[in-house]
């Protein structure tokens, strides 16, 4: 009969055998997220498709491409930054001819930020850059492993969003979930 596991409060390295994977998972996710969100990584991946934008601009173009025209307040919530930063990023994108302000059809006092035709072309190039990155990272993986990775990450994402929503309104995932639609 196997010995029953008993926690040892004096040994911070003691883990229940079935949960030893948690430290490895957290360490791996931390390394991946750190790499993927590093400004130099993001700009270098985009540059492979000829896109020369700063990380904030890349993020804004990506969000507007996915979600369509949005109010600056929506972008601030999605990008987890302030209105001042959104104003600076949108000014750079507007000056580059990639972004324009349009009237909000639901509120004549408000404006939406929208990608221009050249901005949409940049968004397509960013998608190509991301697809190329994933292809390189998964080179040598068979189809089953690739599909398993996607399936498990989607499952993990769902668990994360559910957990985050239970933490309260100050969490990022909960904020994103609530703002997953156009503001009116």
C-alpha positions in Angstrom: 0.0 0.0 0.0 1.5 3.4 -1.0 2.4 5.8 1.8 -0.2 8.6 2.1 1.3 12.1 1.3 1.4 14.4 4.3 2.3 18.1 3.7 5.4 19.3 5.5 5.0 23.0 6.3 8.7 23.2 7.1 9.7 22.2 3.5 8.6 24.7 0.9 9.8 22.4 -1.8 7.6 19.5 -0.7 4.8 19.0 -3.2 2.1 16.4 -3.4 3.3 13.9 -6.1 0.3 14.6 -8.4 0.9 18.4 -8.4 4.7 18.5 -9.2 3.8 19.6 -12.7 2.4 23.0 -11.4 5.9 24.5 -10.7 7.1 23.4 -14.2 3.9 24.7 -15.8 4.3 28.1 -14.1 8.0 28.4 -15.0 7.3 27.4 -18.6 4.4 29.8 -19.0 6.4 32.6 -17.4 9.3 32.1 -19.8 7.0 31.9 -22.9 5.0 34.9 -21.9 8.1 36.9 -21.1 9.6 36.1 -24.5 6.4 36.7 -26.5 5.6 40.0 -24.8 9.1 41.4 -24.8 9.2 44.6 -27.0 12.2 43.4 -29.0 10.6 40.0 -29.7 7.4 41.5 -30.9 9.0 44.1 -33.1 11.5 41.6 -34.6 8.7 39.2 -35.5 6.7 42.0 -37.1 9.9 43.2 -39.0 10.2 39.9 -40.7 7.1 40.9 -42.7 8.4 44.4 -43.3 6.3 46.0 -40.5 8.2 48.6 -38.6 6.0 49.6 -35.6 6.5 49.9 -31.9 4.9 47.2 -29.6 2.0 49.4 -28.6 1.2 50.2 -32.2 1.4 46.5 -33.1 -1.0 45.6 -30.3 -3.5 48.4 -31.2 -3.4 47.4 -34.9 -4.0 43.7 -33.9 -6.9 44.6 -31.6 -8.6 46.9 -34.2 -8.1 44.2 -36.9 -9.8 41.6 -34.8 -12.5 43.7 -33.1 -13.2 46.4 -35.7 -13.5 50.1 -35.0 -13.4 50.9 -31.2 -13.5 53.7 -28.8 -10.2 54.7 -27.2 -11.5 53.6 -23.8 -12.1 50.1 -25.1 -8.5 50.0 -26.4 -7.2 51.3 -23.1 -9.0 48.4 -21.3 -7.8 45.8 -23.8 -4.2 47.0 -23.7 -4.3 47.6 -20.0 -3.0 51.1 -20.2 -4.3 54.7 -19.8 -6.0 57.1 -22.1 -2.9 59.2 -22.5 -0.9 56.2 -23.9 -3.8 55.3 -26.2 -3.8 58.9 -27.5 0.0 58.8 -28.2 -0.2 55.5 -30.0 -3.2 56.5 -32.0 -1.5 59.8 -33.0 1.5 57.9 -34.3 -0.6 55.5 -36.3 -2.7 58.3 -37.6 0.4 60.2 -38.7 1.6 57.1 -40.5 -1.7 56.9 -42.3 -2.7 53.6 -40.7 -5.5 54.8 -38.4 -8.4 57.3 -38.6 -11.1 58.6 -36.3 -14.7 58.1 -37.4 -18.0 59.2 -35.7 -19.5 56.6 -33.4 -22.9 55.7 -34.9 -24.3 55.0 -31.4 -23.2 58.4 -29.9 -22.7 61.5 -31.9 -20.4 62.9 -29.2 -17.9 60.0 -29.4 -15.4 58.8 -32.0 -14.1 55.4 -32.9 -10.6 54.5 -34.0 -10.5 52.5 -37.3 -7.8 51.1 -39.4 -7.4 52.7 -42.8 -6.8 50.5 -45.9 -3.0 50.7 -45.4 -3.6 49.9 -41.7 -5.5 46.8 -42.7 -2.7 45.7 -45.0 -0.3 46.0 -42.0 -2.7 43.9 -39.9 -2.6 41.2 -42.6 1.2 41.3 -42.6 1.2 40.9 -38.8 -1.0 37.8 -39.1 1.5 36.4 -41.6 4.3 37.2 -39.2 2.5 35.4 -36.4 1.7 32.4 -38.6 5.3 32.2 -39.7 6.5 32.3 -36.1 4.2 29.5 -35.1 5.2 27.4 -38.1 8.9 27.9 -37.1 8.3 27.1 -33.4 6.3 23.9 -34.3 8.7 22.7 -37.0 9.2 19.0 -36.5 6.0 18.6 -34.5 3.5 16.1 -36.0 -0.1 17.1 -36.7 -1.4 15.3 -33.6 1.0 17.2 -31.3 0.0 20.5 -32.9 -3.7 19.9 -32.5 -3.2 18.6 -28.9 -1.3 21.8 -28.1 -4.2 24.0 -29.4 -6.9 21.9 -27.7 -5.1 22.0 -24.4 -4.3 25.7 -24.6 -8.0 26.4 -25.4 -9.0 24.4 -22.4 -6.4 26.2 -20.2 -7.6 29.5 -21.5 -11.2 28.7 -20.6 -10.2 27.6 -17.1 -8.1 30.8 -16.7 -11.0 33.1 -17.8 -13.5 31.3 -15.5 -11.1 31.5 -12.5 -10.2 35.1 -13.3 -13.9 36.1 -13.5 -14.4 34.7 -10.0 -11.6 36.9 -8.6 -13.4 40.2 -9.2 -13.6 43.1 -11.6 -10.0 44.2 -11.2 -8.5 41.2 -13.0 -7.3 41.5 -16.6 -9.1 38.5 -18.0 -12.4 39.6 -16.4 -11.9 43.1 -17.9 -11.3 41.6 -21.3 -14.3 39.4 -21.1 -16.6 42.3 -20.1 -15.2 44.5 -22.9 -15.3 41.8 -25.6 -17.9 43.9 -27.5 -18.0 47.4 -28.9 -18.8 50.1 -26.3 -22.0 52.0 -26.9 
